[in-house]
Amino acid sequence: MDTSKDIVQEVFIKIWEQDIQYPNFYAIKSLLYKSVKNRCLDYLKSRYHRSMVQSPDIDFNHMVTDTFFIPN
């Protein structure tokens, strides 16, 4: 829940700092919707990639050494 609030807050701040005058309510509403959706997707992508890097499925402690390629 905190992450979703953070994302919405980031989007509001970013739009506020741009200080652009929007012609009507629907323009800002669609911009907010699109921006929050895109930021959520970015967050999920980065979270997925971080989890792949931080927790590999390979356990090197239990690997078997192959002596086939070792010269005599």
Biopython code that builds the backbone (N, CA, C, O; Angstrom):
import numpy as np
from Bio.PDB.StructureBuilder import StructureBuilder

atoms = [
    (1, "MET", "N", (0.821, -1.197, 0.000)),
    (1, "MET", "CA", (0.000, 0.000, 0.000)),
    (1, "MET", "C", (0.864, 1.259, 0.000)),
    (1, "MET", "O", (0.532, 2.244, -0.660)),
    (2, "ASP", "N", (1.969, 1.226, 0.738)),
    (2, "ASP", "CA", (2.845, 2.392, 0.780)),
    (2, "ASP", "C", (3.461, 2.680, -0.576)),
    (2, "ASP", "O", (3.630, 3.840, -0.952)),
    (3, "THR", "N", (3.793, 1.643, -1.303)),
    (3, "THR", "CA", (4.399, 1.826, -2.620)),
    (3, "THR", "C", (3.433, 2.516, -3.568)),
    (3, "THR", "O", (3.833, 3.401, -4.324)),
    (4, "SER", "N", (2.181, 2.125, -3.538)),
    (4, "SER", "CA", (1.200, 2.752, -4.428)),
    (4, "SER", "C", (1.023, 4.228, -4.085)),
    (4, "SER", "O", (0.894, 5.063, -4.981)),
    (5, "LYS", "N", (1.017, 4.550, -2.806)),
    (5, "LYS", "CA", (0.909, 5.956, -2.401)),
    (5, "LYS", "C", (2.141, 6.739, -2.847)),
    (5, "LYS", "O", (2.031, 7.878, -3.299)),
    (6, "ASP", "N", (3.304, 6.123, -2.717)),
    (6, "ASP", "CA", (4.542, 6.776, -3.143)),
    (6, "ASP", "C", (4.530, 7.061, -4.638)),
    (6, "ASP", "O", (4.951, 8.131, -5.075)),
    (7, "ILE", "N", (4.050, 6.107, -5.413)),
    (7, "ILE", "CA", (4.008, 6.284, -6.866)),
    (7, "ILE", "C", (3.078, 7.432, -7.236)),
    (7, "ILE", "O", (3.436, 8.281, -8.052)),
    (8, "VAL", "N", (1.895, 7.464, -6.647)),
    (8, "VAL", "CA", (0.947, 8.546, -6.941)),
    (8, "VAL", "C", (1.535, 9.887, -6.525)),
    (8, "VAL", "O", (1.404, 10.875, -7.248)),
    (9, "GLN", "N", (2.176, 9.927, -5.375)),
    (9, "GLN", "CA", (2.783, 11.168, -4.913)),
    (9, "GLN", "C", (3.892, 11.626, -5.862)),
    (9, "GLN", "O", (3.985, 12.813, -6.171)),
    (10, "GLU", "N", (4.729, 10.704, -6.323)),
    (10, "GLU", "CA", (5.793, 11.049, -7.271)),
    (10, "GLU", "C", (5.222, 11.654, -8.544)),
    (10, "GLU", "O", (5.749, 12.638, -9.064)),
    (11, "VAL", "N", (4.141, 11.062, -9.043)),
    (11, "VAL", "CA", (3.528, 11.560, -10.277)),
    (11, "VAL", "C", (2.959, 12.959, -10.060)),
    (11, "VAL", "O", (3.162, 13.840, -10.896)),
    (12, "PHE", "N", (2.252, 13.177, -8.958)),
    (12, "PHE", "CA", (1.699, 14.498, -8.671)),
    (12, "PHE", "C", (2.804, 15.543, -8.573)),
    (12, "PHE", "O", (2.673, 16.639, -9.117)),
    (13, "ILE", "N", (3.879, 15.213, -7.890)),
    (13, "ILE", "CA", (4.992, 16.157, -7.737)),
    (13, "ILE", "C", (5.615, 16.470, -9.091)),
    (13, "ILE", "O", (5.906, 17.627, -9.394)),
    (14, "LYS", "N", (5.819, 15.446, -9.897)),
    (14, "LYS", "CA", (6.422, 15.651, -11.220)),
    (14, "LYS", "C", (5.555, 16.578, -12.076)),
    (14, "LYS", "O", (6.069, 17.478, -12.739)),
    (15, "ILE", "N", (4.245, 16.354, -12.058)),
    (15, "ILE", "CA", (3.338, 17.202, -12.843)),
    (15, "ILE", "C", (3.302, 18.614, -12.262)),
    (15, "ILE", "O", (3.269, 19.591, -13.010)),
    (16, "TRP", "N", (3.308, 18.727, -10.937)),
    (16, "TRP", "CA", (3.284, 20.033, -10.286)),
    (16, "TRP", "C", (4.534, 20.847, -10.652)),
    (16, "TRP", "O", (4.445, 22.046, -10.915)),
    (17, "GLU", "N", (5.685, 20.189, -10.666)),
    (17, "GLU", "CA", (6.935, 20.877, -10.977)),
    (17, "GLU", "C", (7.010, 21.322, -12.429)),
    (17, "GLU", "O", (7.713, 22.281, -12.746)),
    (18, "GLN", "N", (6.293, 20.637, -13.316)),
    (18, "GLN", "CA", (6.295, 21.034, -14.726)),
    (18, "GLN", "C", (5.523, 22.333, -14.937)),
    (18, "GLN", "O", (5.804, 23.071, -15.882)),
    (19, "ASP", "N", (4.557, 22.621, -14.072)),
    (19, "ASP", "CA", (3.785, 23.865, -14.093)),
    (19, "ASP", "C", (3.198, 24.169, -15.478)),
    (19, "ASP", "O", (3.358, 25.267, -16.011)),
    (20, "ILE", "N", (2.528, 23.186, -16.034)),
    (20, "ILE", "CA", (1.882, 23.344, -17.340)),
    (20, "ILE", "C", (0.402, 23.621, -17.116)),
    (20, "ILE", "O", (-0.224, 22.997, -16.261)),
    (21, "GLN", "N", (-0.155, 24.545, -17.873)),
    (21, "GLN", "CA", (-1.586, 24.853, -17.783)),
    (21, "GLN", "C", (-2.351, 23.906, -18.699)),
    (21, "GLN", "O", (-2.124, 23.886, -19.909)),
    (22, "TYR", "N", (-3.244, 23.134, -18.130)),
    (22, "TYR", "CA", (-4.032, 22.181, -18.906)),
    (22, "TYR", "C", (-5.380, 22.795, -19.235)),
    (22, "TYR", "O", (-5.976, 23.478, -18.402)),
    (23, "PRO", "N", (-5.865, 22.553, -20.453)),
    (23, "PRO", "CA", (-7.085, 23.228, -20.914)),
    (23, "PRO", "C", (-8.348, 22.860, -20.133)),
    (23, "PRO", "O", (-9.237, 23.698, -19.977)),
    (24, "ASN", "N", (-8.440, 21.644, -19.651)),
    (24, "ASN", "CA", (-9.647, 21.258, -18.921)),
    (24, "ASN", "C", (-9.348, 20.115, -17.954)),
    (24, "ASN", "O", (-8.247, 19.566, -17.924)),
    (25, "PHE", "N", (-10.344, 19.785, -17.184)),
    (25, "PHE", "CA", (-10.221, 18.743, -16.168)),
    (25, "PHE", "C", (-9.885, 17.396, -16.784)),
    (25, "PHE", "O", (-9.090, 16.643, -16.223)),
    (26, "TYR", "N", (-10.473, 17.083, -17.920)),
    (26, "TYR", "CA", (-10.276, 15.763, -18.522)),
    (26, "TYR", "C", (-8.851, 15.581, -19.034)),
    (26, "TYR", "O", (-8.339, 14.462, -19.049)),
    (27, "ALA", "N", (-8.216, 16.655, -19.447)),
    (27, "ALA", "CA", (-6.824, 16.559, -19.902)),
    (27, "ALA", "C", (-5.912, 16.168, -18.740)),
    (27, "ALA", "O", (-5.064, 15.287, -18.881)),
    (28, "ILE", "N", (-6.089, 16.820, -17.603)),
    (28, "ILE", "CA", (-5.244, 16.493, -16.447)),
    (28, "ILE", "C", (-5.593, 15.118, -15.892)),
    (28, "ILE", "O", (-4.715, 14.390, -15.430)),
    (29, "LYS", "N", (-6.863, 14.765, -15.938)),
    (29, "LYS", "CA", (-7.289, 13.456, -15.434)),
    (29, "LYS", "C", (-6.657, 12.331, -16.253)),
    (29, "LYS", "O", (-6.155, 11.359, -15.689)),
    (30, "SER", "N", (-6.679, 12.459, -17.571)),
    (30, "SER", "CA", (-6.090, 11.410, -18.412)),
    (30, "SER", "C", (-4.570, 11.385, -18.269)),
    (30, "SER", "O", (-3.961, 10.316, -18.306)),
    (31, "LEU", "N", (-3.958, 12.553, -18.108)),
    (31, "LEU", "CA", (-2.510, 12.612, -17.899)),
    (31, "LEU", "C", (-2.127, 11.913, -16.591)),
    (31, "LEU", "O", (-1.165, 11.145, -16.554)),
    (32, "LEU", "N", (-2.869, 12.177, -15.535)),
    (32, "LEU", "CA", (-2.594, 11.527, -14.247)),
    (32, "LEU", "C", (-2.763, 10.020, -14.347)),
    (32, "LEU", "O", (-1.928, 9.260, -13.858)),
    (33, "TYR", "N", (-3.837, 9.597, -14.977)),
    (33, "TYR", "CA", (-4.095, 8.159, -15.111)),
    (33, "TYR", "C", (-2.967, 7.468, -15.870)),
    (33, "TYR", "O", (-2.448, 6.440, -15.436)),
    (34, "LYS", "N", (-2.595, 8.054, -17.016)),
    (34, "LYS", "CA", (-1.533, 7.465, -17.841)),
    (34, "LYS", "C", (-0.191, 7.468, -17.113)),
    (34, "LYS", "O", (0.553, 6.488, -17.161)),
    (35, "SER", "N", (0.105, 8.558, -16.451)),
    (35, "SER", "CA", (1.389, 8.683, -15.762)),
    (35, "SER", "C", (1.512, 7.688, -14.615)),
    (35, "SER", "O", (2.558, 7.063, -14.439)),
    (36, "VAL", "N", (0.444, 7.542, -13.838)),
    (36, "VAL", "CA", (0.476, 6.592, -12.722)),
    (36, "VAL", "C", (0.575, 5.167, -13.249)),
    (36, "VAL", "O", (1.319, 4.350, -12.706)),
    (37, "LYS", "N", (-0.173, 4.868, -14.302)),
    (37, "LYS", "CA", (-0.117, 3.522, -14.888)),
    (37, "LYS", "C", (1.297, 3.205, -15.368)),
    (37, "LYS", "O", (1.824, 2.130, -15.082)),
    (38, "ASN", "N", (1.907, 4.130, -16.092)),
    (38, "ASN", "CA", (3.262, 3.907, -16.611)),
    (38, "ASN", "C", (4.286, 3.789, -15.485)),
    (38, "ASN", "O", (5.199, 2.965, -15.554)),
    (39, "ARG", "N", (4.134, 4.608, -14.454)),
    (39, "ARG", "CA", (5.068, 4.534, -13.324)),
    (39, "ARG", "C", (4.925, 3.204, -12.582)),
    (39, "ARG", "O", (5.920, 2.642, -12.122)),
    (40, "CYS", "N", (3.700, 2.700, -12.464)),
    (40, "CYS", "CA", (3.477, 1.389, -11.829)),
    (40, "CYS", "C", (4.128, 0.276, -12.643)),
    (40, "CYS", "O", (4.752, -0.627, -12.086)),
    (41, "LEU", "N", (3.980, 0.346, -13.950)),
    (41, "LEU", "CA", (4.603, -0.666, -14.808)),
    (41, "LEU", "C", (6.124, -0.617, -14.693)),
    (41, "LEU", "O", (6.781, -1.656, -14.635)),
    (42, "ASP", "N", (6.677, 0.590, -14.660)),
    (42, "ASP", "CA", (8.126, 0.731, -14.481)),
    (42, "ASP", "C", (8.577, 0.133, -13.152)),
    (42, "ASP", "O", (9.604, -0.542, -13.081)),
    (43, "TYR", "N", (7.809, 0.386, -12.117)),
    (43, "TYR", "CA", (8.145, -0.158, -10.798)),
    (43, "TYR", "C", (8.130, -1.686, -10.820)),
    (43, "TYR", "O", (9.043, -2.329, -10.302)),
    (44, "LEU", "N", (7.097, -2.257, -11.416)),
    (44, "LEU", "CA", (6.995, -3.718, -11.461)),
    (44, "LEU", "C", (8.129, -4.332, -12.274)),
    (44, "LEU", "O", (8.668, -5.375, -11.904)),
    (45, "LYS", "N", (8.492, -3.685, -13.383)),
    (45, "LYS", "CA", (9.613, -4.183, -14.190)),
    (45, "LYS", "C", (10.911, -4.142, -13.388)),
    (45, "LYS", "O", (11.666, -5.114, -13.373)),
    (46, "SER", "N", (11.167, -3.030, -12.730)),
    (46, "SER", "CA", (12.420, -2.914, -11.976)),
    (46, "SER", "C", (12.435, -3.878, -10.795)),
    (46, "SER", "O", (13.483, -4.430, -10.458)),
    (47, "ARG", "N", (11.300, -4.081, -10.176)),
    (47, "ARG", "CA", (11.219, -5.027, -9.061)),
    (47, "ARG", "C", (11.490, -6.448, -9.546)),
    (47, "ARG", "O", (12.181, -7.212, -8.872)),
    (48, "TYR", "N", (10.959, -6.803, -10.697)),
    (48, "TYR", "CA", (11.181, -8.136, -11.260)),
    (48, "TYR", "C", (12.661, -8.334, -11.568)),
    (48, "TYR", "O", (13.232, -9.372, -11.235)),
    (49, "HIS", "N", (13.284, -7.345, -12.201)),
    (49, "HIS", "CA", (14.692, -7.477, -12.567)),
    (49, "HIS", "C", (15.584, -7.520, -11.330)),
    (49, "HIS", "O", (16.572, -8.255, -11.304)),
    (50, "ARG", "N", (15.244, -6.740, -10.308)),
    (50, "ARG", "CA", (16.026, -6.786, -9.071)),
    (50, "ARG", "C", (15.936, -8.146, -8.410)),
    (50, "ARG", "O", (16.930, -8.648, -7.886)),
    (51, "SER", "N", (14.756, -8.748, -8.427)),
    (51, "SER", "CA", (14.601, -10.057, -7.792)),
    (51, "SER", "C", (15.367, -11.128, -8.560)),
    (51, "SER", "O", (15.873, -12.077, -7.961)),
    (52, "MET", "N", (15.455, -10.984, -9.875)),
    (52, "MET", "CA", (16.204, -11.951, -10.676)),
    (52, "MET", "C", (17.700, -11.845, -10.385)),
    (52, "MET", "O", (18.393, -12.861, -10.345)),
    (53, "VAL", "N", (18.194, -10.650, -10.185)),
    (53, "VAL", "CA", (19.619, -10.442, -9.937)),
    (53, "VAL", "C", (19.981, -10.821, -8.506)),
    (53, "VAL", "O", (21.039, -11.408, -8.277)),
    (54, "GLN", "N", (19.136, -10.503, -7.552)),
    (54, "GLN", "CA", (19.464, -10.721, -6.149)),
    (54, "GLN", "C", (19.310, -12.165, -5.704)),
    (54, "GLN", "O", (19.974, -12.582, -4.755)),
    (55, "SER", "N", (18.468, -12.928, -6.348)),
    (55, "SER", "CA", (18.253, -14.303, -5.894)),
    (55, "SER", "C", (18.347, -15.285, -7.057)),
    (55, "SER", "O", (17.326, -15.763, -7.551)),
    (56, "PRO", "N", (19.548, -15.582, -7.488)),
    (56, "PRO", "CA", (19.681, -16.547, -8.583)),
    (56, "PRO", "C", (19.264, -17.940, -8.136)),
    (56, "PRO", "O", (19.330, -18.276, -6.954)),
    (57, "ASP", "N", (18.839, -18.733, -9.091)),
    (57, "ASP", "CA", (18.377, -20.083, -8.791)),
    (57, "ASP", "C", (19.517, -21.089, -8.676)),
    (57, "ASP", "O", (19.278, -22.252, -8.348)),
    (58, "ILE", "N", (20.716, -20.675, -8.933)),
    (58, "ILE", "CA", (21.851, -21.597, -8.920)),
    (58, "ILE", "C", (22.464, -21.635, -7.527)),
    (58, "ILE", "O", (22.779, -20.595, -6.948)),
    (59, "ASP", "N", (22.626, -22.817, -7.006)),
    (59, "ASP", "CA", (23.280, -23.002, -5.716)),
    (59, "ASP", "C", (24.672, -23.573, -5.987)),
    (59, "ASP", "O", (24.821, -24.759, -6.280)),
    (60, "PHE", "N", (25.678, -22.721, -5.885)),
    (60, "PHE", "CA", (27.036, -23.126, -6.225)),
    (60, "PHE", "C", (27.664, -24.038, -5.171)),
    (60, "PHE", "O", (28.685, -24.670, -5.442)),
    (61, "ASN", "N", (27.088, -24.118, -4.001)),
    (61, "ASN", "CA", (27.655, -24.950, -2.939)),
    (61, "ASN", "C", (27.456, -26.440, -3.183)),
    (61, "ASN", "O", (28.190, -27.259, -2.630)),
    (62, "HIS", "N", (26.494, -26.796, -3.989)),
    (62, "HIS", "CA", (26.186, -28.204, -4.204)),
    (62, "HIS", "C", (26.443, -28.653, -5.651)),
    (62, "HIS", "O", (25.822, -29.600, -6.134)),
    (63, "MET", "N", (27.350, -27.972, -6.324)),
    (63, "MET", "CA", (27.642, -28.339, -7.707)),
    (63, "MET", "C", (28.641, -29.490, -7.746)),
    (63, "MET", "O", (29.517, -29.603, -6.888)),
    (64, "VAL", "N", (28.496, -30.316, -8.732)),
    (64, "VAL", "CA", (29.393, -31.453, -8.919)),
    (64, "VAL", "C", (30.446, -31.044, -9.936)),
    (64, "VAL", "O", (30.117, -30.485, -10.983)),
    (65, "THR", "N", (31.695, -31.317, -9.640)),
    (65, "THR", "CA", (32.744, -30.992, -10.593)),
    (65, "THR", "C", (32.867, -32.105, -11.621)),
    (65, "THR", "O", (32.834, -33.293, -11.300)),
    (66, "ASP", "N", (33.006, -31.686, -12.840)),
    (66, "ASP", "CA", (33.113, -32.640, -13.936)),
    (66, "ASP", "C", (34.592, -32.797, -14.272)),
    (66, "ASP", "O", (35.248, -31.817, -14.622)),
    (67, "THR", "N", (35.116, -33.985, -14.174)),
    (67, "THR", "CA", (36.541, -34.221, -14.417)),
    (67, "THR", "C", (36.837, -34.594, -15.864)),
    (67, "THR", "O", (37.985, -34.879, -16.203)),
    (68, "PHE", "N", (35.840, -34.598, -16.706)),
    (68, "PHE", "CA", (36.018, -34.993, -18.096)),
    (68, "PHE", "C", (36.987, -34.067, -18.828)),
    (68, "PHE", "O", (37.801, -34.533, -19.627)),
    (69, "PHE", "N", (36.909, -32.761, -18.565)),
    (69, "PHE", "CA", (37.717, -31.798, -19.303)),
    (69, "PHE", "C", (39.045, -31.473, -18.621)),
    (69, "PHE", "O", (39.812, -30.662, -19.141)),
    (70, "ILE", "N", (39.329, -32.068, -17.500)),
    (70, "ILE", "CA", (40.580, -31.807, -16.793)),
    (70, "ILE", "C", (41.659, -32.727, -17.370)),
    (70, "ILE", "O", (41.484, -33.945, -17.397)),
    (71, "PRO", "N", (42.789, -32.145, -17.836)),
    (71, "PRO", "CA", (43.853, -32.989, -18.411)),
    (71, "PRO", "C", (44.542, -33.827, -17.332)),
    (71, "PRO", "O", (44.628, -33.422, -16.173)),
    (72, "ASN", "N", (45.024, -34.990, -17.733)),
    (72, "ASN", "CA", (45.697, -35.903, -16.786)),
    (72, "ASN", "C", (47.054, -35.413, -16.420)),
    (72, "ASN", "O", (47.753, -36.057, -15.638)),
]
sb = StructureBuilder()
sb.init_structure("model")
sb.init_model(0)
sb.init_chain("A")
sb.init_seg("    ")
for serial, (resi, resn, name, xyz) in enumerate(atoms, 1):
    if name == "N":
        sb.init_residue(resn, " ", resi, " ")
    sb.init_atom(name, np.array(xyz, "f"), 0.0, 1.0, " ", f" {name:<3s}", serial, name[0])
structure = sb.get_structure()
